[in-house]
């Protein structure tokens, strides 16, 4: 059963890739072209009905960059449902606040590295 990059989400993924938030654009500069320990990351990759900010297939690692929109209760419920679904598929999820992405590049990169299975 195919769960990655479902066709009906293709246009939405493209739209999101072309309109990254400032924090997502900054994170992408850390990750693109296999800059982080040679790991390949994809932007706006979908798994099931969920579109992930960044995904590393070799590590089965998803990265989300969250702003203030994730601070309300309904967003917390959605995030938990998504995380539970991803974990059921063997995908680990880590989250960073926008401010951390802007102000702590080395700490963010080190936190990502600490989640690599194959170091």
N, C-alpha and C positions, 0 to 999 in steps of 0.2 A: 504494500500500500504506500503510495507516494504521499508524503506529508510536507516535503520541502518545496518552497516556491510554487505554490499552487497557482494555476493560470489565472484564476479570477482575481488574484491579488497583484498581478503583474503591473497594471497601470498605477495602482496605489503605491507600490514599492518604487516605481520610477519617479513618481511625483515626490515622494519623501526623499529619495536620493538627490533629486534636483533642488530640494528646498530644506537642506539640513539646518538645524538650529545652530547658532554660534558655538554652543558647547559641543554639539555633534561634529561640526566641522573641525574644531580643535582636536577632539579625540581621534578623528579620522587621520589627521596629520601624524599622530602618534603611531597609528596602526597600518596605514596604507603601504603598499609595496613591500610587505613582509618585514617592516622595520623592527618589529618587536620579536627578537630572538628567532627570526625566520618564519614566524607563524603567519599564515595567510588568513586575513579577516575579510568578511563580506559586509557591505553596508546594506541596511534595510532588507534583511533576509527573512523570509517567512518560514515558519514551522507551524503546521496546522493552520489555524485561522489567525495566528499572531504574527505580527511583523516586529522583528528584533532590530534594535539600532545597529548592533554589530554581532557577527557570529564567526567563530573559528571552528571549521569542520573537523580539523585534525584533533582538536582538544575537546570537542563537543562543549564549547564554552560560549555563552551569550553574555553580552555586555549591554547594559542600559544606562543611558545618561538622563537623569531625571531633573526636571525643574519644579517650580512651585505647583504645576498642574497635578503632581502626584501626591500632594499633601492632603487632599480631602478623602473622606471615608470611602466614597464609591471608587475612587482611583486605587485606594489600598486594597479593596476587595478584588478589583480587576487584576491588579498586579499579583495578588496571591493566587488567584485562579490560573493566571498565565504561568507563574513560577511552578505551581503544582503540576500543570500539564507538561511543561518542559522537563521537569525532573522525572516524570513518568516515562519520558522518552530518552532518559539518560543524559540530558543536557543540563549543565550547571549554569546558574545565573548569578552575575555580580552586578551591582548597581553603584553608580557614582552620582553625587550631586553636581550640578553645573559648576558651582563655585570651586569644587575640588579639581575639576578638569581644567579650569582656568588658572588656578593658583598653585597647584601641586603636581606638575607633570611627572616628576620623578617618583613621587609616592603612588600616583595612579598606575604608572607603568610597573612599578614593583609589586603592587597589589595584584595586577593582572598576571604577572609572571608567577606569583605564588600559587595561582590556580592551575598552572600548566601541569599536566600529569607527566609528560615526558620532558624532564628538565635537562 
